[in-house]
Structures are given as structure tokens and as C-alpha cells.
Amino acid sequence: MENNGSYLALPLYEKAGQTQAMLEKNIKQILTQAHQEYEQKERSGQSSQAVLDQLVQDSLTQLQKSMDLSL
């Protein structure tokens, strides 16, 4: 990460820590759910790439909505 990535400082406002904690919680919850759904659909024989593409889009939408509600 040090050689290839960049760091973003946590914004300086009163609820920054709460926002970060909520983001982390939401990401874990949404991706866990997406992973479970992916495994279930793959077991039923659905196309892996199509399922994955849809789950990625759905997960991003859910994350956006969850953060809009919490701010």
C-alpha cells in the first residue's frame, strides 16, 4: 500500500469517528450478505459473472443508501 496507494486523512469534524465506524459496519454487513447470496446462486447453477456483476452493483447501491441515511 505504501508504494502503490495513497492515504486519506479522516476529516476533522465532530462525528468523523462515528461516520467511519458506521461505514465499516455497513460495508461488512453488505458484503457478507452479497457473499452469501453469491454462494447460494452459484450452487443453483446461475452464471457466475452475471451474478457477480449484479451483486457488485447492488452492494454499491445499498452502501450509498445506508450512508445517506446515516449522515
N, C-alpha and C positions, 0 to 999 in steps of 0.2 A: 504494500500500500504506500509506503513512504516514497518509493521510487516512481510509481506509476499513477498514484492517485492524488487527490487534493483533500484538504481538511476544511470543514466548515465550522466556524465557531458558533456556539449556541447563542442565539440572540439575547441581548440584555434587556429583558423585561420581566416583570414580577412573576408571571406564570410560566416562564420558559421551561422550567424543570417539570412542571405538571404536563405541559404540552408534549414534551419529549417522552415522558412516561406513557401518556395516552397513545402516542404514535406507536411506540414499541409494542404495547399491549394489543393494539388493533392489528398491527402487521402480523404478529404471532397468531392471533386468533383467525384472521382471514386466510393466511397461508396454510394453517393447519386444516382448516375446513376445505380449502381448494385441493390440498394433497389427498385428503380422504375421498373427496369426490372423484378426483383423477383415478385413484386406485380402483374405486368402485366401477367407474365407467370402463376402464381398461379391462377389468375382469369380465365385463359383459360383452367385450369384443368391439367396442367403438374405436374409431380411428384415433390413434394416439396424438398425432399432430393437430388434428382438428379440435379434439377435446382440450389439449394443452393451450392452444391459441385462445379458445373461448374462456377458459378458466383464468388465463392471464388478464384478459380484458375485464372480465367480471370482478376479479380481485382488485384491480386498479380502481374501478368504479366504486366498489364498496369502500375502499380505503379513503378515496376522496370524500365520499358522503359522510363517513364516520368522522373525519377531521373537520368537515364543515359544521357538523352538529356540535362538536366539542369546543369550537372557538367562539 
